[in-house]
Amino acid sequence: MVHWVKIHHERNEYLVNFEYVTSFRHEANSRVTFWLPNTATPIVINPQTNLKDYQTILEYLEKVTELKFEKAYWVKILYERNEYVINLNYISSFCHEPQNGRITFWLPDSNIPIIINPVSNPTSYQKVLEYIQKTTGYLLGK
């Protein structure tokens, strides 16, 4: 599914193929951030100043998290008071800490670490574990 979108950000127009965007962060203050593919450039969309693009992004996120794609494995993860929508297929490494069970992975294009704790975030933790087992064949912690 190719999904080109024109986004206005800081006096520039960006044409972005959302199929290559690996993660989005939806903040408590309603801002949405994503990182341009193959760069570390964040694009921050605020609904108060750019409602049209904000709604376009939310509609896209709703669509990809409901549908199952062959090239995508989108999950919603609550982390540090923000909701991340991440395509786990773009994650290239996971770190498991056996002593406390935490799983860490890094968002491509942003280098932000996501640390999932099985006690404080069991739903997201289970989603990541299922993905790891399904994709790699490995069971963490066993």
C-alpha positions in Angstrom: 0.0 0.0 0.0 1.7 3.2 -1.2 0.4 6.1 0.7 2.0 9.5 -0.3 1.0 12.4 1.9 1.8 16.1 1.6 2.7 17.5 5.0 3.3 21.2 5.8 5.9 21.7 8.5 7.9 24.8 9.4 7.2 26.6 6.1 8.1 23.6 4.0 6.1 21.1 2.1 7.1 17.5 2.5 5.9 14.6 0.3 6.2 11.5 2.4 5.4 7.9 1.6 4.0 6.7 4.9 4.7 3.1 4.0 8.3 3.9 4.9 7.6 5.7 8.1 8.5 3.3 10.9 6.8 4.9 13.9 4.6 7.7 15.1 4.4 9.2 18.6 1.1 10.6 19.8 1.7 12.8 22.8 -0.6 13.7 25.7 -0.9 17.3 24.4 -2.2 15.9 21.1 0.9 16.5 19.0 1.9 13.8 16.6 5.6 13.2 15.8 7.1 11.0 13.1 10.6 10.8 11.7 11.3 11.1 8.0 12.4 7.8 6.5 16.2 7.3 6.4 16.9 10.5 8.4 16.6 11.5 12.0 14.4 14.5 11.1 11.4 14.7 13.3 8.1 16.2 11.9 5.9 17.5 14.6 2.2 18.1 13.7 0.1 20.2 16.1 -3.6 20.1 15.7 -4.0 23.7 16.7 -1.8 25.0 13.9 -2.2 22.2 11.3 -5.5 20.4 11.8 -5.7 19.1 8.2 -2.4 17.2 8.3 -3.1 16.1 11.9 -6.4 14.5 10.8 -4.7 12.9 7.8 -2.1 11.2 10.1 -4.7 10.0 12.6 -6.8 8.5 9.8 -3.7 6.7 8.5 -2.8 5.4 11.9 -6.4 4.1 12.5 -6.3 2.3 9.1 -2.9 0.6 9.6 -3.6 -0.5 13.2 -6.9 -2.1 12.1 -5.7 -3.9 9.0 -3.1 -6.6 8.6 -0.5 -6.1 6.0 2.2 -8.5 4.8 5.0 -5.9 5.0 3.8 -4.3 8.3 3.2 -5.3 11.8 1.8 -2.2 13.5 1.3 -2.1 17.2 0.3 0.6 19.7 2.6 0.8 22.7 2.1 3.1 25.6 5.5 4.4 26.8 6.4 7.4 28.9 2.9 8.9 28.8 2.9 8.8 25.0 1.3 6.4 22.6 3.6 5.0 20.0 2.4 3.4 16.8 5.3 1.3 15.6 5.8 -1.0 12.6 7.8 -3.8 14.4 9.0 -5.2 11.0 11.5 -2.3 10.9 13.0 -3.1 14.3 16.3 -4.8 13.7 17.3 -5.7 17.3 15.8 -6.4 20.7 17.6 -6.5 24.1 16.1 -8.7 26.8 17.1 -8.3 30.5 16.5 -11.7 32.2 16.7 -10.3 35.7 13.7 -8.1 35.3 12.2 -9.2 32.0 12.5 -5.8 30.3 12.7 -5.6 26.5 14.5 -2.7 24.8 14.4 -1.8 21.1 15.3 1.4 19.3 13.1 3.2 16.9 14.6 3.4 13.4 15.3 6.9 12.1 15.1 8.4 15.6 17.3 6.3 17.8 14.8 6.6 20.6 14.9 3.6 22.9 11.6 2.0 23.9 11.8 0.0 27.1 8.9 -2.3 27.8 8.4 -3.6 31.3 6.3 -6.8 31.8 4.9 -5.4 35.1 4.1 -1.8 34.3 3.1 -2.4 30.6 1.9 -6.0 30.3 -0.3 -5.5 27.2 2.5 -3.9 25.1 5.0 -6.3 26.5 2.9 -9.3 25.3 2.5 -7.8 21.8 6.3 -7.4 21.5 7.0 -10.9 22.8 4.5 -12.4 20.3 6.0 -10.5 17.5 9.5 -11.7 18.4 8.5 -15.3 18.7 6.5 -15.2 15.5 9.2 -13.5 13.5 12.4 -14.9 14.9 11.3 -18.2 16.3 13.0 -17.4 19.6 11.4 -17.3 23.0 12.8 -14.7 25.3 13.3 -15.7 28.9 13.2 -19.4 28.3 
